[in-house]
Structures are given as structure tokens and as C-alpha cells.
Amino acid sequence: MKATQFNLFKSAHRGLRALFADTLIQLQKTDFSIAEEAAAAIERVRVVLQQVQAHSKWENDFIFPALGKECLSMTDYFTSQHYHNDTLTLSLDILICEFEEMKADAQKESAANNILCAFIEFIAYNFKHMNMEDQLINPLLWIKYTDTELEILKTYSNEH
């Protein structure tokens, strides 16, 4: 039996998945006609978007360069997925701004539903994206680096 190798993404992806799930539940339960509930749910979505952006930046700045030039097509592929994720993020930002500008409850209810649908699309995309990273990038890192080197890379990249 082969020993488990260090998964550079494990803690970050586990945390993001939990944040996605908790936020989806919160959105599902939110009564968007109650200003305080709506504000809390929208703030939580914004936290998710910020966390995903920070995680993508970490991957772009530290993980993809560590793969080296021999994996350029792989890093280009995942970078393009990050660009698509930026589009999904912008769409959610726009929907949130529209919701915040609306006055009538009927309008807000419709806008809240649009936010929920866009958030579901966003997390579905990111769930798949993270699984692909786990399945495709980790093996490339394991070929190139020891577990100790990957732990050092994680520590270094989290400090910078």
C-alpha cells in the first residue's frame, strides 16, 4: 500500500468547500425582505468571493510557477478556469449591487433568487475546479517534489 502524499490543496479546499456549503444553506434560509438577514447573507457571499479570489491568487503566484515550464499547458488551463471564475464573481457582484439598489420587496425577491442561482452556479463550478486541481495538479507536484518540499512551499507561500 502506497503512503499518502502531502496534498498541498487539502486544507484550503476543505475550508472553501465548507464555506460554500454553509453559505448556500444560509442563502436558502434567508428572508431577503428582512434587511438585516439580507445584509448578513450578502456579506457572507462577499466573503466567499474574496476567499476564492485570494485562493486563486495563491495558486497563480505560488503553485503554478512551482510546476515549472514543462507543465505550462496545465497551468494555462487552470489559469483560464480562474479567468472564468472571475466572470462568475463579477456576475455575482453585479447581482448584489442590483439587489442593494432595489426598493420594492417584489423586486428584491426576484433579485435574491437571481443571487441564489448565480451562487449555485459559482460553487458548482468551483467544486469541480477544485476536484480537478486535486486530481491533476497534485500528481504533478508529487513527481517533482518531496512531501517535505511541498510542506515548505505551503509554509512559504502562506507567509507571503
C-alpha contacts under 8 A as a table, 3 or more apart, distances in Angstrom:
res1	aa1	res2	aa2	distance
5	Q	142	W	7.37
5	Q	147	D	6.43
6	F	147	D	5.25
6	F	150	L	7.03
6	F	151	E	7.44
7	N	10	K	5.34
7	N	134	D	7.76
7	N	138	N	6.59
8	L	11	S	7.74
8	L	138	N	7.26
8	L	150	L	6.70
8	L	151	E	7.42
8	L	154	K	6.70
9	F	12	A	5.54
9	F	13	H	5.72
9	F	134	D	6.84
10	K	13	H	5.38
10	K	14	R	5.89
11	S	14	R	5.11
11	S	15	G	6.07
12	A	15	G	5.18
12	A	16	L	6.14
12	A	55	H	7.73
13	H	16	L	5.05
13	H	17	R	6.00
13	H	130	M	6.69
14	R	17	R	5.22
14	R	18	A	6.28
15	G	18	A	5.21
15	G	19	L	6.15
16	L	19	L	4.96
16	L	20	F	6.05
16	L	48	V	7.88
16	L	51	Q	7.70
16	L	52	V	7.55
17	R	20	F	5.08
17	R	21	A	6.22
17	R	127	F	7.12
18	A	21	A	5.15
18	A	22	D	6.06
19	L	22	D	5.21
19	L	23	T	5.94
19	L	48	V	6.95
20	F	23	T	5.22
20	F	24	L	6.08
20	F	48	V	7.05
20	F	123	I	6.38
21	A	24	L	5.16
21	A	25	I	6.30
22	D	25	I	5.19
22	D	26	Q	6.20
23	T	26	Q	4.92
23	T	27	L	6.10
23	T	41	A	7.59
23	T	44	R	6.52
23	T	45	V	6.82
23	T	48	V	7.95
24	L	27	L	5.07
24	L	28	Q	6.13
24	L	116	L	7.88
24	L	119	F	7.66
24	L	120	I	7.46
25	I	28	Q	5.04
25	I	29	K	6.28
26	Q	29	K	5.21
26	Q	30	T	6.07
26	Q	41	A	6.52
27	L	30	T	5.15
27	L	41	A	5.95
27	L	116	L	6.70
28	Q	116	L	7.64
30	T	37	E	5.96
30	T	38	A	6.52
30	T	41	A	6.88
31	D	34	I	5.76
31	D	37	E	6.32
31	D	38	A	6.71
32	F	35	A	6.61
32	F	37	E	6.36
32	F	38	A	4.62
32	F	108	K	7.00
32	F	109	E	6.58
32	F	112	A	6.62
33	S	38	A	7.12
33	S	105	D	6.06
33	S	108	K	7.09
33	S	109	E	7.18
34	I	37	E	5.50
34	I	38	A	6.16
35	A	38	A	5.11
35	A	39	A	6.01
36	E	39	A	5.14
36	E	40	A	6.20
37	E	40	A	5.20
37	E	41	A	6.21
38	A	41	A	5.20
38	A	42	I	6.08
39	A	42	I	5.17
39	A	43	E	6.02
40	A	43	E	5.11
40	A	44	R	6.20
41	A	44	R	5.05
41	A	45	V	6.35
42	I	45	V	5.05
42	I	46	R	6.26
42	I	96	I	7.11
43	E	46	R	4.99
43	E	47	V	6.27
44	R	47	V	5.00
44	R	48	V	6.37
45	V	48	V	5.04
45	V	49	L	6.29
45	V	119	F	7.95
46	R	49	L	5.05
46	R	50	Q	6.15
47	V	50	Q	5.09
47	V	51	Q	6.08
48	V	51	Q	5.14
48	V	52	V	6.17
49	L	52	V	5.24
49	L	53	Q	6.15
49	L	89	T	6.45
50	Q	53	Q	5.11
50	Q	54	A	6.14
51	Q	54	A	5.11
51	Q	55	H	6.10
52	V	55	H	5.00
52	V	56	S	6.08
53	Q	56	S	5.14
53	Q	57	K	6.17
53	Q	86	D	7.92
54	A	57	K	5.09
54	A	58	W	6.23
55	H	58	W	5.02
55	H	59	E	6.31
56	S	59	E	5.08
56	S	60	N	6.09
56	S	82	H	6.61
57	K	60	N	4.99
57	K	61	D	5.87
58	W	61	D	5.21
58	W	62	F	5.75
58	W	63	I	7.02
58	W	157	S	7.31
59	E	62	F	5.47
59	E	63	I	4.67
59	E	64	F	5.95
60	N	63	I	6.27
60	N	64	F	5.49
60	N	65	P	7.26
60	N	79	T	7.10
61	D	64	F	6.84
61	D	65	P	6.74
62	F	65	P	5.69
62	F	66	A	6.28
62	F	157	S	6.27
63	I	66	A	5.14
63	I	67	L	6.69
64	F	67	L	5.30
64	F	68	G	7.27
64	F	75	T	5.65
65	P	68	G	5.47
65	P	69	K	7.90
66	A	141	L	7.94
67	L	70	E	7.40
67	L	71	C	5.88
67	L	72	L	7.89
67	L	75	T	7.86
67	L	140	L	7.14
67	L	141	L	6.50
67	L	144	K	7.71
68	G	71	C	5.82
68	G	72	L	6.92
69	K	72	L	5.07
71	C	74	M	5.36
71	C	75	T	6.36
72	L	75	T	5.11
72	L	76	D	5.93
73	S	76	D	5.04
73	S	77	Y	6.11
74	M	77	Y	5.09
74	M	78	F	6.38
75	T	78	F	5.18
75	T	79	T	5.91
76	D	79	T	4.99
76	D	80	S	6.11
77	Y	80	S	5.22
77	Y	81	Q	6.47
78	F	81	Q	4.88
78	F	82	H	6.30
79	T	82	H	4.94
79	T	83	Y	6.41
80	S	83	Y	4.96
80	S	84	H	6.38
81	Q	84	H	5.00
81	Q	85	N	6.16
81	Q	129	H	7.62
82	H	85	N	4.84
82	H	86	D	6.22
83	Y	86	D	4.94
83	Y	87	T	6.55
84	H	87	T	5.05
84	H	88	L	6.48
85	N	88	L	5.00
85	N	89	T	6.11
85	N	122	F	7.48
85	N	125	Y	7.87
85	N	126	N	7.79
86	D	89	T	4.95
86	D	90	L	6.13
87	T	90	L	5.09
87	T	91	S	6.21
88	L	91	S	5.10
88	L	92	L	6.34
88	L	118	A	7.66
88	L	122	F	6.07
89	T	92	L	5.16
89	T	93	D	6.19
89	T	122	F	7.49
90	L	93	D	4.94
90	L	94	I	6.16
91	S	94	I	5.18
91	S	95	L	6.28
91	S	118	A	7.54
92	L	95	L	5.06
92	L	96	I	6.11
92	L	115	I	6.45
92	L	118	A	6.26
92	L	119	F	7.02
93	D	96	I	5.12
93	D	97	C	6.23
94	I	97	C	5.12
94	I	98	E	6.18
95	L	98	E	5.06
95	L	99	F	6.15
95	L	111	A	6.93
95	L	114	N	7.06
95	L	115	I	6.00
96	I	99	F	5.04
96	I	100	E	6.20
96	I	115	I	6.81
97	C	100	E	5.12
97	C	101	E	6.32
98	E	101	E	5.24
98	E	102	M	6.46
98	E	111	A	7.29
99	F	102	M	5.37
99	F	107	Q	7.96
99	F	108	K	5.87
99	F	111	A	5.48
99	F	112	A	6.84
102	M	107	Q	6.47
102	M	108	K	6.14
103	K	107	Q	7.32
103	K	108	K	7.19
104	A	107	Q	5.32
104	A	108	K	6.26
105	D	108	K	4.89
105	D	109	E	6.03
106	A	109	E	5.15
106	A	110	S	6.41
107	Q	110	S	5.25
107	Q	111	A	6.11
108	K	111	A	4.95
108	K	112	A	5.86
109	E	112	A	5.07
109	E	113	N	6.28
110	S	113	N	5.17
110	S	114	N	6.39
111	A	114	N	4.97
111	A	115	I	6.29
112	A	115	I	5.01
112	A	116	L	6.22
113	N	116	L	5.00
113	N	117	C	6.18
114	N	117	C	5.15
114	N	118	A	6.08
115	I	118	A	5.13
115	I	119	F	5.96
116	L	119	F	5.07
116	L	120	I	6.19
117	C	120	I	5.15
117	C	121	E	6.32
118	A	121	E	5.05
118	A	122	F	6.08
119	F	122	F	4.86
119	F	123	I	6.15
120	I	123	I	5.32
120	I	124	A	5.99
121	E	124	A	5.18
121	E	125	Y	6.15
122	F	125	Y	5.31
122	F	126	N	6.26
123	I	126	N	4.88
123	I	127	F	5.90
124	A	127	F	5.18
124	A	128	K	6.40
125	Y	128	K	5.38
125	Y	129	H	6.09
126	N	129	H	4.78
126	N	130	M	5.97
127	F	130	M	5.38
127	F	131	N	6.31
128	K	131	N	5.15
128	K	132	M	6.22
129	H	132	M	5.16
129	H	133	E	6.31
130	M	133	E	5.00
130	M	134	D	6.18
131	N	134	D	5.05
131	N	135	Q	6.12
132	M	135	Q	5.06
132	M	136	L	5.74
132	M	137	I	7.69
133	E	136	L	5.26
133	E	137	I	5.08
133	E	138	N	6.93
134	D	137	I	6.00
134	D	138	N	5.53
135	Q	138	N	6.24
135	Q	139	P	7.02
136	L	139	P	6.06
136	L	140	L	6.98
137	I	140	L	5.26
137	I	141	L	6.31
138	N	141	L	5.05
138	N	142	W	6.11
139	P	142	W	4.97
139	P	143	I	6.30
140	L	143	I	5.23
140	L	144	K	6.50
141	L	144	K	5.17
141	L	145	Y	5.76
141	L	150	L	7.91
142	W	145	Y	5.33
142	W	146	T	6.48
142	W	147	D	7.51
143	I	146	T	7.96
145	Y	148	T	7.97
145	Y	149	E	5.82
145	Y	150	L	6.32
146	T	149	E	5.16
146	T	150	L	6.31
147	D	150	L	5.07
147	D	151	E	6.16
148	T	151	E	5.08
148	T	152	I	6.23
149	E	152	I	5.02
149	E	153	L	6.14
150	L	153	L	4.91
150	L	154	K	6.12
151	E	154	K	5.06
151	E	155	T	6.17
152	I	155	T	5.09
152	I	156	Y	5.98
153	L	156	Y	5.11
153	L	157	S	5.89
154	K	157	S	5.21
154	K	158	N	6.03
155	T	158	N	5.27
155	T	159	E	6.33
156	Y	159	E	5.25
156	Y	160	H	6.52
157	S	160	H	5.26
